[in-house]
Amino acid sequence: MRAVTVSAHSRALIEPTFSHLVGAAQTLGPEVGELAALAGLPPDPEQQLVLDQVFAFERDGSPSAFEVGIIAPRQNLKTATLKMINIGWLFLTEERLVTWSSHEFKTTVEAFRDMIELIESTPHLDREVKSIQRGNGDECIELFGDRRLLFKARTKGGGRGLTGNKTNLDEGYALREIHMGALLPTMAATPNAQVVYASSAGMVDSDVLRGIRDRGRDGTGGRLAYVEWGDPNPNVCQGEDCGHELAAVGCALDDMDRLARVNTALDRRITRDTLRAMRQAMPPEEFAREFLGWWDERATTDTDLSAADWSALAGSAGPSGRLVMAVDVAPSQAWSSIVACGNGVIELVDRRRGTSWLPERMADLAERHNVDTFAVDPVGPVGGVLPELERAGLPLALVDGKESVRACGALVAAVADKSLSHRGEPEFLAAVGGSSRRSVGDGWKWSRKDSTVDISPLVAATLAHWLWLSRAGEPITPDIYFV
Ligand SMILES: [Zn+2]
């Protein structure tokens, strides 16, 4: 037994930004690292640190850590570390039942295939394989001597089937209370049980992961071993009030030194060019979360918009007075919605598949209802059809990023103080129920991508309501640019 950390790489450990470590005077980490290296996966110093923690044990032989939390930017170390840990559990400590779950089925199957490839390419490990079961949700690698590694997608099985002697919870940002409620009590009854959480930084609704983070960061974790690589100053750029746009000067998202401190695989498995390309391709908030480790936080003023509160505002009156309208388009331009607002009443005027119907329908509405402005969020998918709408001579108000954030806050505030009503459209209710948010500065915006349904009716309602408010002489300064 050695307490010394060995590594195939000579470079120094990049210390985690936040950590809570268990004593690892006695650990099988080095042996697991060597086994992983044999299988073609030599651990980075950061990965070795995790292995030393997972495989640390007490005098009575029980694991020192019951929970292990690994938070790191995408494509750096998480999944490979899980593979190393599982090699250790299967082939070194010889666990009877290990489960590996991800949020999505696709990721789960990828992990399954990777583990098979890793094992099959290593004769020393491959000869211990008894059978491999491939099936839609029943993926399993079975070894001689009653050892199994089961793969589960949490979207498919809810909280069922996650338990084992050892449990991997990948894509930890998507963990929900229902999973933990099903898992933890069964693990408490299992001797030497361990659960490993792996994730990139959490989203607004990552409550389970946020709880683990808070215990890990403030050292109240007890038997939680916690390591997090993430920029410690979220939302702090050189320019005050930085919007993190591509053109922003002194933005943290372009600061290679800051990125290098948390992307532990930079210049080896991940290149600076890759990071720059990701920065170009991804929305700034997403890039910051996935590659700088900035958590999406719930704004303090953020009140939930519940389906019950929304339903309570249904009425029979339609919009009246001076009408404004807004248009929104779903990702991949799958759906488009037009919403009207007048006199504090919103109404879904039309929602159909695709976008080709928009110009004609909008022109018709503009003429028949004397609509002089359609609000749109130009950075959303509607941006793709803007040239067409402009060519059709439609009057558009482009609502910029900061205005969109205010519009979202205004809609939720209007629901809370009941200054808004609608006509009970099921499309609105479905969108409210399936909507997700992402934080932007001190506020938030609807996240079309993270929502589970088409939220174009809700986004269009938010924009129409905002445009109507700004026209109704409310004490809000509109900052809307007309084309
Ligand atoms: Zn910035």
Boltz pocket constraint, residues with backbone or C-beta under 6 A from the ligand:
constraints:
  - pocket:
      binder: B
      contacts: [[A, 236], [A, 237], [A, 242], [A, 243], [A, 244], [A, 245], [A, 248], [A, 250], [A, 251], [A, 252], [A, 253]]
      max_distance: 6.0
